[in-house]
Amino acid sequence: FPDWAEVYAVGFWSGLRSGELYSLKWNNVVFDPDPKKCRVDVKTSYDWKTERVIQMTKGKKDRVVPMNKELIALLKELKLKSNSEFVLPRIQDWRNGKAAEVIRNMQEAVGVQKTKFHAIRGSFCTALLLAGVAPIIVQKIMGHSSFKTTQYYISIVGMDLAGATDVLGRAIHSIDDARKKKTSDQ
């Protein structure tokens, strides 16, 4: 399953949909000397019904996914061994729509709960939210056309209300500390 491992790893580190992963080309991967400027420009998707690359994502908008160090390293490794315009291997079972079946078989083999291929994308989204990335930024990275979709993931991770007012005490203490410092400096 090494080819599938690459697909699942890029999917997890980027949050791209299956069709976006399948259609991803190297000209949409931007490596920059400044790692903070490395990104994946998501502009296309593979339409499994018509079996062709379309110049549009599901959300009908291009989007940018910033790369973290793990994705940068993984994509650089894939680029070194690539002889294709496509980032990921052209796995026949993937093209035949069996990505979900393959992942379920792998999960069964290792004894974990079975999920859908799309759960990889959901893991990316919830990881961002749990790490404290602002929901509006998560929505933009994920390409959710409606904030309601992002709200679903917010509720999964328990961010919808929990701790929302905790910042008030810290803010008041920060203001008080700044006032005391200003008074003592005078």
C-alpha positions, -999 to 999 in steps of 0.1 A, spaced: 0 0 0 29 25 -4 11 45 -31 -20 47 -10 1 58 20 13 88 0 -23 96 -11 -36 95 25 -6 114 39 -10 142 14 -47 142 21 -42 145 58 -16 172 57 -35 193 31 -71 187 37 -78 183 0 -108 163 -13 -102 131 -31 -109 147 -66 -86 176 -57 -58 152 -47 -63 131 -79 -61 162 -101 -33 180 -82 -4 189 -105 31 200 -96 25 235 -112 0 241 -83 25 233 -56 46 263 -46 79 258 -29 95 289 -15 128 295 4 106 309 31 86 279 44 57 302 55 52 310 18 50 274 6 15 266 -5 -8 244 -26 -30 263 -50 -62 243 -53 -78 251 -86 -90 218 -101 -109 186 -92 -114 153 -108 -150 146 -117 -154 109 -110 -186 107 -130 -173 122 -163 -137 109 -156 -121 142 -164 -103 170 -146 -125 201 -142 -112 236 -137 -132 241 -106 -133 228 -70 -164 216 -53 -168 250 -36 -165 266 -71 -136 288 -58 -99 285 -60 -82 283 -27 -48 283 -11 -36 257 15 -5 268 34 19 239 38 33 229 71 68 214 74 55 178 72 37 185 39 67 204 25 90 175 33 65 149 19 59 168 -13 97 174 -18 103 137 -14 75 129 -39 88 155 -64 123 139 -63 109 105 -75 82 119 -98 82 117 -135 47 129 -139 29 162 -140 6 149 -113 17 150 -77 2 116 -67 4 82 -83 -23 73 -108 -37 43 -88 -62 23 -109 -84 15 -79 -85 52 -71 -96 61 -106 -122 33 -103 -137 50 -73 -124 25 -48 -104 48 -25 -129 44 3 -130 6 -1 -92 5 1 -90 26 33 -117 5 49 -98 -27 41 -66 -12 56 -85 -1 87 -100 -35 91 -66 -51 88 -51 -31 116 -83 -33 137 -95 3 138 -129 17 132 -138 19 95 -143 54 80 -148 70 46 -120 86 26 -135 120 34 -127 114 71 -91 122 62 -102 157 52 -123 159 84 -93 150 105 -74 179 89 -102 203 97 -106 192 133 -69 192 139 -67 229 127 -96 238 150 -81 220 180 -48 238 174 -66 271 178 -68 282 141 -96 307 138 -128 291 124 -130 317 96 -95 308 85 -103 271 86 -134 278 65 -112 295 39 -85 268 39 -111 241 36 -130 258 9 -163 255 27 -187 277 8 -210 280 38 -198 286 74 -225 260 84 -201 233 72 -173 246 93 -197 249 123 -203 212 120 -166 205 127 -166 232 154 -193 213 173 -175 180 168 -144 194 186 -166 211 213 -155 246 204 -189 260 198 -194 275 233 -169 259 257 -145 284 272 -156 312 249 -157 337 278 -124 327 294 -105 353 275 -124 381 292 -105 376 325 -72 374 308 -80 406 288 -90 425 319 -58 414 338 -37 424 308 -53 459 308 -47 462 345 -11 450 342 -5 475 314 -19 503 335 2 494 365 33 492 344 25 526 329 20 541 364 53 526 377 72 539 346 61 575 353 
